[in-house]
Amino acid sequence: MKFTTTTFLFLFLVLILTIGGGVPMNGQCETWVGLPDEEHLTEQHSVYRGFIKSNNFADAFEPWKIVYEGAPAADGRRDYHYMDGIKLYKDKISNETDAVKIKEYQDIILRLYDEAIACYQNKVIKLKDSSDEAYAKKISDLYSRKSYDMYYEFRCPYDMTMEACAYAFEIGGLDAPYTIIVPYANITVHQFLKEQIDKETARQAYDEMVKLADHNIHNGHQYKQYYQQAKDAMLGEFKKIQYQIFDCEYFKNEWLPDYEDNKDDPTFAKELWQRLKQRGCADEDPLLQELKKKWEVYAAEVNAARQAEFEANNPGIQARKAYQAGDFEGAISKYRDAIAKESDAVAQAKYHFSIASILFRKLNKYSQARAEALKAANVNPSWGRPYVLIGDIYAKAARGCGDSWNQSLAILAAYDKWAFAKTKELGSSIENGVSGKLGKYRAYFPTKDEGFMRGAKEGASQKVGCWIGESVKIRYKK
């Protein structure tokens, strides 16, 4: 809010009634300028300030008391005598066990805050920026610090602390410090739950805090992260009473103008939809449906674009999609692109294996499939699946390898590949399948009679015919 002369006058009257039992303002804010003992006061000021800077609060107290009583506003350009007095009395509290004394010191601290505020309100203490706004910011900061002490340090009655918080917000407007947000929120919620304030008062306090935090967050305040943290804490506190003080229509009326200004921004639609949902608006509400649809359409477009970009940079995904669409040649091409881009040996082996599987199972190109499977085995020597696949290729190709003798030799070649695969790494389900094949295909080994007719001794090496071209050791069916 803009800090006007009227506001200053109002605060002036409030302070006259509340500070020091009506002590005249010029007495509270007297400076040493022109006083007969000005030199003595400035000397004592330097003495106590030296002690303050070295954290020697005990020795600082007496010279401070002299200058505070003689010239509380110092030279009219600083508030040291008030703020240092607060430090000194806080030090006394930290070393005091008498509850009566502690309460006395707390009251003095609050009075010092009020006197400093009065001097700034009366512009006795000068700021470099003499505008009303600069004074408003300073006074708001003092009210905030006072409220902080009242809430966290002194545990003052909530009605008194809430009044101080309200002044900090009223005077500081969007320049009020973030430190006031959490105490104000906690007290507001507490007072509402205790039926000490009505929902309009609670709601007004909420609106002030949200507006303050958002302004400083969105405008890049140097402490924006603290405004954000304070806002998050405040929102969490207000969740205790949000459904008691707000309704859907209220939030729609509050935020609809912003939506009208941002109708072309789908991210704003999403934000508003979520905020309205949090405020209890129903899914069936026409505005919520409009907001949700606008965001979903946009999100679908963005996700599709991201997916397309992801797939363009990941040929392995494109290969699987081509395979699922029945484009087997296209899948092989994409897998080769994936191999060229991949540096991981395990991944490369899997891509070679996928190519081999397509060549074998979909395109019936047995020799090419074997060559690709061997590439997979070479890239990842510990992997057994490429040899399982080669065994499957040989077993299927056996029927086309000439007469029954050569067909049985092809089965021996398949058997050898499966047996060799079991010496490598295999998953349990694959290994069980291989064991089943080894048991099943013994029935297709050559017979001793057939071997005798060909002069083939058991244990001898013989080359498999057709395209397989491997040598196998002769074994006979038992």
N, C-alpha and C positions, 0 to 999 in steps of 0.2 A: 504494500500500500504506500501511497505517497504521504510523507510525514509533513503535516501542515501546521501552521501557526496555531490553529484551533486545538490540535492535538497536544501541542506543547502547553498551551494554557490549561487544558484539562489535566495533564499530568502534574503541572505545577500545583494546582489546587489539591490533587490527591496527595502529593508529597507533603504539602503544608500540613495536611490533616494527619498524616501517618508517620512522619519522621520526627523523632526527638520531642514529641509533645508540643509541636508548634514553634520550635526554635527558629528565629528569623533566618532566611536563606543566606543573607550576607555573612552571618556569623558562622554558618556551616562551611561556607566557601571562601573564607578570607585568605588572602595571599600575604606573603611577607613584603611585597613590593611597597616601599615607602614607610614601613614600620620602623619605629626607633630601634628595635632589636633585630633588624633585618640581617645584619652581619652575623650575629650570634646564631640566628636560626639557620642561615645557610651553612654555617660551620657544623652545627649539630646534624644538619641534613647529610652532609658529606660523611660525618662520622658514622651515623647509623647505616647509611647506604653501603659503606665499606664492610660493616659487619654483616649486612644482609647478603652481599655478594659472596662472602666466605661462609655463609650458612651459620654464622654465629648469632643465632636469634636471641639468645639470652642477653648478650651485651648490647644488642641493637635496640632492645625495648625502651630503655630509659631515654636515650637521645631521640628515638622516634616519638616518644610521648611528648617530649618538649616541642618538637616541630609540629606535631599534629595539633596540639592544643594551641600553639601560637599562630600557625598558618596552615590549616588543614589542606588548602589548595596549593600549597607550595608557591611557585612563582606564577601560577595560572596557566602553565603550559604542560602540566603533567598531573597524573592522579596517584603518584607514588605513595603519598601519605595515607591514602585510603587502602590501596591494594596491598602495600607492604604491611599495613596494620592487620589486614585479613590474614596474611601469612604468619605474622607474629602470634596472633591469637589462636590460629590453628595449631601452631607449635605448642602453645600453652595447653590446649585441649589434649594434645597427644601425650603430654606429661602429667595430666591431672586425673585423679580418681574420684574426686568429690563431684557428685552429680549436680549439686547446686552450682558449684563453680563452673562446671562444663556448660550448664544452661546459660549462665551469665555471659560466658565468653561467646557462645553461639549468638546470643542476642546482640552483643557488640558487633560481631562480624556482619550480621544482617543490617545493623544500623550503618556500618561503614559502607556497605553496598548502596544503601539508600542515599547516603550523603554524597557519594560519588555521582550517583545518577542525578541527584538534584543539581549538582554543580555543572554537569554537562547539559542538563535541561535548561539551566539558567545561563548557559554559555559563559560561565566564569572561567572554566578551564577551556582554553582555546585549542581547536584542532587546526591542522594545516589547511584542511578543506573545511571552510566555514559554512557550507551549505546545510540546510535542514536535513537533507538525506544523510549526510555524513554523521551528523549528531544523532539521528535516529538509529543508524547502524550501531554506533557506539553504545547508546543507551540500551538497545536491544541485546547487545552482547553482554552488558553488565547484568541485565535482568536474567539472561540465560545462565550466567555463571552463578548468580544468586540462587536461581531455581535449582540448579544442579546440586549446590551445597545443601539446600533445604531438603531435597529429595534423598540424595545418596548419603550425605554426611550427618545431617542433623535430624532427619526423620520428623520434619515439621508437620503439623496438621495439613491434610491434603487440600483443604479449601484455601488455605493461605498459599501453598505452593502452586496450586492451579492458577490462582490469580496472578502470581508472578510470571508463570509460563504464558498466560494469556497476554500480559503486557509485552513480553518479548516478541510474541507473534504480531500483536497489533502494531507495535512501533516499528519493528524491523521489516515487516512484510516479507518480500522475497529475499531480503538480505539477512534474515534471522539465521543464527548459527545452527548447525546440525545437532549440537549437543542438547538442544531443547526438545527435540522430537520425542525421544524415548520416554523421558520423565512425563512430558505432557500426555503422551498416549497412555501410559500406564495409569496415571492418575485419572484421566478422563474415563477410561473403562471401569476402573474401580469405583469412581463416584457414580457412574451410571448404574452399575450393578447394585450399589447400596442405595439407589434411588435418591441420590443427593443432587443429581442434575437430570434434566429431561433429554429425550432423544434428539431434539433439535440442537441443543447445546453440544451434545456429543458428536452429532453429525457435522456441525460447524467446525469443531476442533479437528475432526478427521479431514475435512476438506482443506483446511488451512495447512495441515501437515503434508498432505499429498501434493498440494500445489507448491509448497516451499521446496520439498525434496525434488520433485520432477523438474522444476525450473533450474535448479542448480546442477542436477544430473545432466539434463539435456543441453545446458549451455556451457558445459565443460568447466565447471568450478574446480579450483585446484583441490578441493576436498570432496569431489563428487563421489568418490568411492565410499566416503563416510556418510554422505547423504543417502547413498544407496543402502548401506548397511542399516542406517537408522530407519529408513523407510521400510525395509524388509522386516525389521523387528516390530515396527509400528503396525504394519499390516497383519503380522502374526497375532499381535495383542488384540487388534480390533476384530479378529475372527470370532472372539468370544461373544461379541454383541452385534456382528454385522447384520444378522437376519432380524434383529430387534430394532435397528435404527434405519435400515435402508430397505427399499423395495425395488422391484424390477423397473417400474415406470419411472422412478426417480433417476436411476442410472441412465435409462434410455433418454430421458429429457436432458440430462447433463451432457451426455456424450454424442447425441445425435448431430449437433452442429459440427463437431469435429469430423464426423463421418461424412457429412455433406461436403466438407472441404477436401476429403481424401478418398472420394469414391473410386478413383482410378488406382488406388494403392491396395493391392490384395493383402499385403502384409498387415496393413492397418485394419483391414476387415477381420483378419484372423485374431489380431490383438483385441479388437473390440468384442468379437464373438466370445472369446475366452473370458474377458472381463465381465461381460453380461451374464455368462453362465455362472461365474463365481458369485454373482449378486442375486442368484436365484431365478433368473429368467428361464422360462420353459423352452424345451427344444421345439415345441410347436409354434412358438412366437414367430410371426412372419419376418420380423427384422433379423432374428437369429438365423432363420432358414436362409435368408438372402445372404447374410454374411458368410455362413458356412459354405454355401454353394460357390460363392465367389472365390473363397480361399481354395476349395477343393479343385475347382477347375484350374486355377493357377498352379497349385501344387502338383497336379497331374501333369501339366505341361512341363514344369521344371524337372520333375522326376524323370519324365520321358527323355528330356534333353540330356540329363545327367547320365541316364542309363545308356543312351546312344553314345555319348562321349566315352563312358566307361568301356562299353563293348568295342568301340573303335580302337581303344588302347589295349584291349585284351583279346587278341585273336583266338585264344583258347575258348572263350565264351562264344565267339562267333562260330567257331568250329562245331561246338555242341548244338547250337541253334540250327546250323546247316544240316547236321546229322538228323536232328529231330524232324526237319522238314523233308528228309529224303534226298537231300543234295549231297551224296556221298563224295563225289569228286571235289565239290566245294569245301566240304568238311576237311578232306585231306589237305587241300591247299592252305586252309586257315591254320591247321595244325602245324604245317611246315613254317608258316609265318610265326607262329607261337614259339617254335623251336629256335628260330633265328633271334628272337627277342629275349629268350630265357637264358639265364646264366646258371641256374640251379640244376645240377645233374639229375637229381631225382625227378624234378618236373619235366626235364627234357625226355627222360626215359619213358615217362607216362605218355607224353605226346607221341613218341615213336610207337609205343605199344598201341595207342588208339588208332594210329594209321594202319598198323599191321592188322588189327582186328577188323577194320573196315575192308581192307583189301581181301582178307580171307572170307569173312562172313557175309559181306554184302556184294563184293565184286568178283569173288572166286578167282582172284589172282594169287595163286599159292606161292609161287617162287618170290614174287615181289613182297608178299606178306612175310615170308620167312626172312628176307633180307632186312625188312624194317624191324622185325622182332629181334634179330641179332644186333641191330644198332641200339635198341633199347637195353639189351643185355650188356653190350660193351660200355654204354654210358653209365649204367648202374649195375656193376658186376655182382653185387650181393643179392639182386632181385631174381626170384625164381619164375615169376609169371611169364616172361617172354618164352622160356623153355616149355612151359605148359602149353602155350599157344602153338609153338612149333610142333609139339607132339600131337595136338588136335589137328593141325594142318596135315601132318603125315597120315594120321588115322583116316581122315576123310579122303585124302588123295589116294589111299591104298588101292581102292577099287579100279582106279585108272592106271595102275602100274603093271599092266601086262597080265601074265598067267597067274595062277593061284600061288605059285612059288614066290614070284616077285611081289605079289600082294602081301604075303606073309612076311617077307623081308621088310616091307614098308611098315608093317605093324611092329616089328622088332625095333625099327628106327624110332617110331613113335614112343614105344615103351622106354627106350633109353633116354629120350628127352624128358619124359615124365619122372623117371627115376632120378635123373640128374637135377631136375627142378626141386626135388625134395631135399637136396643138399643145400639149397639156398633159402632165402627168407620168403616165407609164404604165410599168409593169414590162415587162421585155423580152418575156416570154411573152404578155402582153396585147397589146402593140404588134404582135407578129408575127401574132397572131390578127386584129387589126384590118386589117393590111395584106392578109391573105388575103381578108377580106370585101370590101375595096375592089376587089380584082381580080375576085372572083367576081360581084359584083352589078352590074358594068358591063353584063353580058349582059342585065340586066333594065331597062335604061334605055328610054325610049320611042323609037320609030322615027321617022325623018324623014317617012315617008309618013303615019303617023298624025298627026303634028304639022301637016303640010301641010293635011290634011283639016280640022283644027280651027283653022287659021289661027294656029298658035302658032309664033312665030319663035324660033330658037335664041338663048339669052341673055336672052330676055324673062322677066319674073317672073310666076309664076302660083301661085294658092293651091291647096293640097292639099285635097281634099274630105274627107268624113267627119269624125271627131272630131279629127283631127290639126290641121287648120286653119292650118298654117304655109305661108308663101310660099317657093317654090323657084325657082331660075333654070333655065330649060329647057336641057337637054343631051340630045343624041341618041346612040343606040347607034352606034358606029363600025363 
